[in-house]
Amino acid sequence: MKRIGIIALIAALCVVFSACGDGEEPVTTTAPEVVIQAAKNKNKVSVMREESFEYTDNNGNSYSASYRIPSINLDSEDAEDANAEITEKYTPDFEKAEQESASRIGLTCDSLDYERFENGDVLSVVIRRVYYSHAVDYSVYNFNSKTGALLKNADVAKAAKLSSDEVNETIKKELEKDYVSKYKNSKPEKYDENLEKTLSEENLGKTMLYLGKDGRLTAICKEYASVGAGEFSVVLTIK
């Protein structure tokens, strides 16, 4: 029986090879389509959430505002943590705007947007929020775009080929220059006290650095003055 089985197998193979020799077209199969997904880092920053609000208040005045926040698409825990922080910090602005526009009252936040800059391996994302009161606040995230690691101010300064001490000295000089140009002539109440507070080590330690357009080292600092909201964000080009 075993011998008969072997003979049958040989005969079947002969028929197959004979058919190929007679010029019959070979049977082809179509491989399943392979979808190649873009690498996560290809679009390093994308829109996480975007919404526009248009409404008419109770006095018949029409308004519009646009909100947009970023998603940092680097494959790292630091990027995930940053995205979670952005979501937690700015989602309430969307919710509040929905409620305020539905109630036909003025929005607390006039605009919410971001910019991204990439210089060498440094990816900087700057979020800017403007309030109805004209106050402005910022959030800054700097990453190594290759490793996904979050960068500190010292890392950003190093990328600009400056030491932390050099950067701090320059910030202090530029901040004082900016402050004096704004308030010296009007000399608001507590001018000297607020200037000292503005130039204090504590305040300078809250500075946010990033590499902006054309790799310019940029600092966002706080100035204190006895006018308006009492404190203001200022953007200074350091190098």
Residue pairs with C-beta under 8 A, 6 or more apart in sequence:
20 26
40 73
40 74
40 75
41 73
41 74
41 75
41 145
41 148
42 73
43 73
44 72
44 73
44 74
44 116
44 118
44 123
44 145
45 70
45 71
45 72
45 73
45 116
45 123
45 125
46 70
46 71
46 73
47 68
47 69
47 70
47 71
48 69
48 70
48 71
48 83
48 86
48 87
49 67
49 68
49 69
49 90
49 91
49 94
50 66
50 67
50 68
50 69
51 66
51 67
51 68
51 94
51 97
52 64
52 65
52 66
52 67
53 63
53 64
53 65
53 66
53 67
53 97
53 98
53 101
53 107
54 62
54 63
54 64
54 101
55 62
55 63
55 64
55 101
55 102
55 104
56 62
56 63
56 104
57 63
57 104
57 105
57 106
58 104
58 105
63 106
63 107
65 97
65 107
65 109
65 110
65 111
66 111
66 112
66 113
67 90
67 93
67 94
67 97
67 109
67 111
67 112
67 113
68 112
68 113
68 114
69 86
69 87
69 90
69 112
69 114
69 127
70 86
70 114
70 116
70 125
70 127
71 83
71 86
72 79
72 82
72 83
72 86
72 123
72 125
72 141
72 143
73 79
74 123
74 143
74 145
74 148
75 148
76 143
76 147
76 148
76 149
78 143
78 148
78 149
78 150
79 143
79 148
79 150
81 150
82 141
82 143
82 150
86 127
86 139
89 139
90 112
90 127
90 129
93 108
93 109
93 112
93 129
96 107
96 108
96 109
97 107
97 108
97 109
100 106
100 107
100 108
101 107
106 132
107 132
108 131
108 132
109 129
109 130
109 131
109 132
110 130
110 131
110 132
111 128
111 129
111 130
112 127
112 128
112 129
112 130
113 127
113 128
114 125
114 126
114 127
114 128
115 125
115 126
115 128
116 123
116 124
116 125
116 126
117 123
117 124
117 126
117 210
117 211
117 212
117 213
118 124
118 145
119 159
119 211
119 214
119 215
120 159
120 215
121 144
121 145
121 146
121 159
122 142
122 143
122 144
122 145
122 151
122 156
122 159
122 211
123 142
123 143
123 144
123 145
124 140
124 141
124 142
124 143
124 156
124 210
124 211
124 212
125 140
125 141
125 142
125 143
126 138
126 139
126 140
126 210
126 212
126 220
127 138
127 139
127 140
128 136
128 137
128 138
129 136
129 137
129 138
130 136
131 137
133 228
133 229
134 228
135 228
135 229
135 232
136 232
136 233
137 233
138 208
138 220
138 233
139 208
140 208
140 209
140 210
140 220
141 150
142 150
142 151
142 152
142 155
142 156
142 209
142 210
142 211
143 149
143 150
143 151
144 151
144 155
151 159
153 164
153 167
153 207
153 208
153 209
154 164
156 209
156 210
156 211
156 217
157 163
157 164
157 166
157 167
157 209
157 217
159 211
160 167
160 211
160 215
160 217
160 238
160 239
162 170
162 217
162 238
162 239
167 209
167 217
167 219
167 238
168 204
170 238
170 239
171 204
171 207
171 219
171 221
171 236
171 238
172 199
172 204
174 219
174 236
174 238
175 198
175 199
175 204
175 221
175 223
175 234
175 236
176 195
176 198
176 199
178 223
178 234
178 236
179 195
179 198
179 199
179 223
179 225
180 195
182 223
182 225
183 191
183 195
183 225
184 191
188 194
188 225
188 226
188 227
189 226
190 226
191 225
191 226
194 224
194 225
194 226
197 203
197 224
198 221
198 222
198 223
198 224
203 221
203 222
203 224
204 221
206 221
206 222
207 219
207 220
207 221
208 219
208 220
209 217
209 218
209 219
209 220
209 238
210 217
210 218
210 220
211 217
211 218
212 218
212 237
216 237
216 238
216 239
217 237
217 238
217 239
218 235
218 236
218 237
218 238
219 235
219 236
219 238
220 233
220 234
220 235
220 236
221 233
221 234
221 236
222 231
222 232
222 233
222 234
223 231
223 232
223 233
223 234
224 230
224 231
225 231
225 232
